[in-house]
Amino acid sequence: MVDVRDAYFQLDPFTNIPAPTDEGSGTLRFFGENRESVSISKSRYNKGWILNAYGKSVLEEISDKQVICSGTTMGDQVAIESYLRAMINQFDTTKCKSKGCDQGFHNYLYHKDVLNGAYGISSLILYDQGEGNVNNLGAMREKPLTEWGVFDKEKGLVLNSDGTSSPVVHQFDRDGDLNQFVNKKRDTFVRHWNAKKI
């Protein structure tokens, strides 16, 4: 599951993801935001979502934890179904209706170990920013992605920490150079597509 507006694929999103082996349970994969740039306590948005949904005591417990992006989640079908039931339960329990509360729920489920041992989830993997199949870039705004070494402008590639291409790029529009690159590529594709239809 991935946000549509601000994401694109550089490779097959399931590159190096093993096929499920057990239909009764599966793996759930979460993708973090840059630890150096943000934590729950450093982000007024993430801090607000936790506070609104769960109150001050929970915020204090997890305030220094890594922000995990709810806009990108991957997993085997049975694990995803279990995750979605847990997310709906958080809506029903907290009654939080603030825009973005889903990210508060997502972080609560992980940091409070709610999903460990849940039916259908045999393992839960959290990838740091730049280490998994999804590269979340939104928190890295204090300097251009080229300075972070994440965006190779010459090749037009977003890179993981090990220098390989990130299969899925998320939150590309937070960086001026990358946003311009993606918009230009999209415009070229649309022009080409329209020309083929004529």
Secondary structure as the mmCIF struct_conf table of DSSP 4:
data_model
#
loop_
_struct_conf.conf_type_id
_struct_conf.id
_struct_conf.beg_label_comp_id
_struct_conf.beg_label_asym_id
_struct_conf.beg_label_seq_id
_struct_conf.end_label_comp_id
_struct_conf.end_label_asym_id
_struct_conf.end_label_seq_id
STRN STRN1 VAL A 2 VAL A 2
BEND BEND1 VAL A 4 VAL A 4
TURN_TY1_P TURN_TY1_P1 ARG A 5 ASP A 6
STRN STRN2 ALA A 7 PHE A 9
BEND BEND2 GLN A 10 LEU A 11
TURN_TY1_P TURN_TY1_P2 PRO A 13 ASN A 16
HELX_LH_PP_P HELX_LH_PP_P1 ILE A 17 PRO A 20
TURN_TY1_P TURN_TY1_P3 GLU A 23 GLY A 24
STRN STRN3 GLY A 26 GLY A 32
HELX_LH_PP_P HELX_LH_PP_P2 GLU A 33 ASN A 34
TURN_TY1_P TURN_TY1_P4 ARG A 35 SER A 37
TURN_TY1_P TURN_TY1_P5 ILE A 40 LYS A 42
HELX_RH_AL_P HELX_RH_AL_P1 ARG A 44 TYR A 54
HELX_RH_AL_P HELX_RH_AL_P2 LYS A 56 ILE A 62
TURN_TY1_P TURN_TY1_P6 SER A 63 ASP A 64
BEND BEND3 LYS A 65 LYS A 65
HELX_LH_PP_P HELX_LH_PP_P3 GLN A 66 VAL A 67
STRN STRN4 ILE A 68 GLY A 75
HELX_RH_AL_P HELX_RH_AL_P3 GLN A 77 THR A 94
BEND BEND4 SER A 98 SER A 98
TURN_TY1_P TURN_TY1_P7 LYS A 99 GLY A 100
HELX_RH_AL_P HELX_RH_AL_P4 CYS A 101 HIS A 111
TURN_TY1_P TURN_TY1_P8 LYS A 112 ASP A 113
BEND BEND5 LEU A 115 LEU A 115
TURN_TY1_P TURN_TY1_P9 ASN A 116 GLY A 117
TURN_TY1_P TURN_TY1_P10 TYR A 119 GLY A 120
STRN STRN5 ILE A 121 TYR A 127
HELX_LH_PP_P HELX_LH_PP_P4 ASP A 128 ASP A 128
TURN_TY1_P TURN_TY1_P11 GLN A 129 GLU A 131
BEND BEND6 GLY A 132 ASN A 133
STRN STRN6 VAL A 134 ASN A 136
TURN_TY1_P TURN_TY1_P12 GLY A 138 ALA A 139
BEND BEND7 GLU A 142 LYS A 143
HELX_RH_AL_P HELX_RH_AL_P5 LEU A 145 TRP A 148
TURN_TY1_P TURN_TY1_P13 GLY A 149 GLY A 149
STRN STRN7 PHE A 151 ASP A 152
TURN_TY1_P TURN_TY1_P14 LYS A 153 GLY A 156
STRN STRN8 LEU A 157 VAL A 158
STRN STRN9 LEU A 159 LEU A 159
TURN_TY1_P TURN_TY1_P15 SER A 161 ASP A 162
BEND BEND8 GLY A 163 THR A 164
STRN STRN10 SER A 165 SER A 165
HELX_LH_PP_P HELX_LH_PP_P5 SER A 166 SER A 166
BEND BEND9 PRO A 167 PRO A 167
STRN STRN11 VAL A 168 HIS A 170
HELX_RH_3T_P HELX_RH_3T_P1 PHE A 172 ARG A 174
BEND BEND10 ASP A 175 ASP A 175
HELX_RH_AL_P HELX_RH_AL_P6 GLY A 176 LYS A 197
#
